Structures are given as structure tokens and as C-alpha cells.
Amino acid sequence: MRIIIDTRWIRSLKIDGIANFTLNITRELLKSEHQFILITNSNEITDFLKLSLGNVKPVFYYTNCSVNSFKNVYLIPKIISKLKPDIYFSPCYPFFSPLIKGCRHVGVIHDLIPLIFPEMFKNASKKFRLFYCNKLVQKLIIKKLDTVITVSKSTKNDLIN
């Protein structure tokens, strides 16, 4: 099975929560016998991953597009069409493209804080509020996922509610 892991969630060497999750889940997934392709957008992060993953040698696919860019709506389907994976795995769900076809799309939901407490994000950028604090947009994204993984029972319950 060919699996793409979008490791662009590791955005710098200062590892935050989603980057840490991405690194650890990638390490665990790479222990299986599947073929993995890791999407990266930085030579520095690619080198970091090569060191962090030890003897495992996945294929790296470089793109110069940020994981939060709207360009992904077109970029990810192009990559999928070219690489023909069975699964596209996003360690954080907010990205989606209605154009993804030909493989399963698996996404991880860490929390729904922007939807539950939108008032906390009054000063966030317009792009952030439009995307992350918008229930309609988030429902569309989640419905497009073939498989949803939550990191806790609390997030699962929030999602169900």
C-alpha cells in the first residue's frame, strides 16, 4: 500500500503540539511494511526528518507550498494524481480539497476550539476566522474525509455534538 503523509505540519525545528504529533505518528506508521511518501516543503525539515526517522528511508516529495495555503486545493490533487497513493494522511484535518480523488483521505482532528469558543479568536486574521471558526466550512471539510481520527474522547464527543 502507498501512503502519503503530509509532514508539512512540522513547520520549524521548534516542535509544537501538531508537529510533535506528526513526527511521532510518522515514526510509528513507518514501522509498517507499506510504502511511504512524505510531503515536505523545507530542506531543513527534510534533513531533520531523515535524522529523526533513523534507518527508515521513505520517499520524500518536496513542494514549496505551505500547509495552510489555499493553493493546496489544487496542489494536493495534482500530487495524488502523480504519485497514485492508496491513502493521503493529513495529521491535522483543516486541509481538504473537493478535488481529491483516487485515494482515501484520512485526517486527524486535534480539537474544535475555534468552533466552540469563536470569541477567543476575535483578533485572529480574517483568513483564520473564515476558515477555522466557520461551522459550515468545517462541516464540509470533515464530511470529505474518508476516515476521521480524534486525539481524545473529548474531541470525539465535541465532533459528535
Secondary structure, DSSP 8 states (H G I E B T S, - for coil): -EEEEEGGG--SSS--HHHHHHHHHHHHHTTSSSEEEEEES-HHHHHHHHHHTTT---EEEE----TT-TTHHHHHHHHHHHH--SEEEESSTT---TT--SSEEEEEE---HHHH-GGGGTTS-HHHHHHHS-HHHHHHHHHH-SEEEESSHHHHHHHH-
